[in-house]
Amino acid sequence: MRRLPMLIVSFVACTSVVAENSSDKTCNILSDKWPSLQLKRHLFCEYDKAVRPVANKSASISIQVELRPKFMEFYSSKSQFILHTWVELLWRDEHLNWNPEEFEGVEWIQLKSEELWLPDLSLYNSGDLSVRQTGIPPTICTLWHMGQVECSPSIKYTSQCETDYTFWPYDLQNCTITMGSWMYSGELVDFDFGYTPISMKGFVANKWWAVTNYTTARESPQFGTNNTYPQLSVSFRLQRHSDVLRAVYVTPLIVLAALTLALFWLDSRSTERLMLASITFICHLLCIYSLHWLMPSNGLKLPHVLLFYRDSMIITTFAIVLTTLLRKLQSTRGIPAPIWIESSVSFVANNPAGRWLLLEDELPGNSKVTGSDDREPIEAMPIKIDNWRRLALIIDWLALLASTFTYLLLFISRIPKSEYEKSLTSL
């Protein structure tokens, strides 16, 4: 009676082993399976995905690469260009070919990329070291009976760009993605662009940047040995959408320049001139402060718009200081001007242009009034000449001319220009 449980356990174990063996034998009968499964077991019977699929070990595998970008991102603060794209890869695996007639006319099958040998297409100029950008992510590949393999993985490339914000907000950025094999030389794995290297069909435009142009290039540099290492480069030219920024920052720049020049037209003794100069100076500070937080600080050159605001603020500061000095100068009463000032003012006042600048129709001084009859002319009262006032007017005109000339130079060299305006300037 004690041996009965042990006999039952042994019987159950033997039955399960027999059933397992019988199921394995049934599974291994290929004639009972559909053609695709027969083909797959035939192809991968002794297949090793770690071995290059070539008949001759010295032969090179030609890999054709085509890009189908979907959308892009550009982060100016980090100088990072991110491209989301489909990458179509095409090569021939000499270990995976068959005769369709032997498998009921099956000419192609779909496989997981993990089951195949894959080219190690990697990004060379990665802009995000925290993310591994070597190899191909998992995807579904199509295998044809000639051994041709087609894979179209979705890949996110993050590259580093050399940014230039000189003509912000009309700046153009050139970003390049450089790809190639991570471990194979060109004599073993040869990457090249396909018939259509890049296609922008289905590309979704970015809200901040527009792709104005794109180019492809292939290079085969050598490093130390006679082996070459093919590199595929795709360059994108990005242009910022600048309509809003132009209305917010470029237009006020021109308005503030006009207000600064208008200061010298006002009477230096007036309170309005000093108030307008102070308000213009504060507006310059607010614009520069706003640009400081908006504009990226990682460029190699300072943006011209920021330099224009800086120089314009210096001119406004000069106008405030000059206004204060001229007010103090004209408040000096009872103190005669030095001889050199009187002679200089008289020299200006003794010519028509000087009288127009000083707003004088006739020379001041002693004049005679002739009556309507034949009586002797009456000696007029001498007009008191305010040389300090005249000097202030002359200094204001000179400051206006100097500031106008300075602003002309700034508009030529510092004002940001669009691509169309720059092309006209170059002509």
C-alpha positions, 0 to 999 in steps of 0.5 A: 500500500505504501508503494502505490503513491510512488507508482502513480507519480512515476506513471504520471511522469512517464506519460508527460515525457512521452507526450512531450516527445511526441509533440516535439516530433510532430513539431519537427515535421516540416511537411505539416507546416505552412510554406513561410514557416518551412522557409524560415526554419530552412533559412535560420537553421545555421544562421548567425546574426553576428557574422557578416553575411558574405560568401567571401570574407574579404568582400564588402557589403554595400548599404544604401541609405535613404532618409524620410524626415517627419519633423524637426526641432531646434533648441537654440539655447543648447545648439541642438538639432533633433531630427525625427526620420524614417531611415530606409536601409537596403543591403543583400544578405548572401546567407538568406536566399532561396528558390521560391518554387521550392516553397510554393512560390513564397518570394518574401517574408517579414522578420524582426530585425533582432533575427538578422545581421544589421549594419551598425549605422551610428551618429558621429556628431551626437549632441546628447551623450546621455542617449546611445545613438549607435546601431538600428532600433528594433523594427520589422524588415522585409527579406526577399528571395534574392537575399535583399533586406529592406528595413525602415526604422524610425530614428531620432537623431540629436546632433550638435550645431555651430550656431550663429546669431549675428543677424538675429532675428533673421538668423540662418542656422546650418545643422549637419547629421553625420552617420557611418559605421561604428566598427567596420571600415569601408572595405567591410561595410560600405555606406552610400546614399540610395537613388533618392537620398532624402525625401521631404514628403510627409514632413511637418513644418516647425512653428519656429523654424523653416527648412529652406534647403538640405544637401547630402554628401559622402566622404571616405576619410582614412585614419592611420591605415589604408582602410577608409571609413565612409561618412554620410552627411545630411545638412539642413539650413534653418531659417527663423520665423521672424515676423513677430520678433521683428515687430517687437524688437526691430521696429522699436529700435528704429523708433528709439533712434528717431526719438534720440535724434529728435532730442537735439531739435528741442530747446536744451533749456526746456524740461520736455527735452530732459524728460524725453531723453530720460524716457528714451533711455529707460526704453533702451534699458527695457529692450536690452533687458528683454533681449537678454532673457530671450536671446541665446548666449551660446553664439560665437558672435554678438547679435547686431540688434543687441549691439545696436541697442547698446550703441543707441543707448550710449548716444541717448546717454550722451544726449542727457549729459549734453542737455544737462551741461547746456542747461547749466551753461545757459543759466550763467548770467552776468558772466561774460563769455571768454574772448575765444568763445565770442570770436568763434560765435561771431565767425559762425554768425557772420555767414548765412549758414550760421545765421540760419543755424542760429535762427537770426535774420540780421546781425545783432549789434547797433543799427540805425532807424531812418524815419519817413521824412528827411530828419536825421537817423535815430540811434537805436538801442544796442541789442544785448548779445547772449553768446552763451545761448549762441554757443549752446545752439551751435553745440546742439547742431554739431551734436545732431550732425554727429549723432545722425552720422553715427546712426547712419553707420549703425544702420548700415553695419548693425541693423539686422537684415533678412536674407532677401535684403542681404542678397540685395546688399551683396549685389 
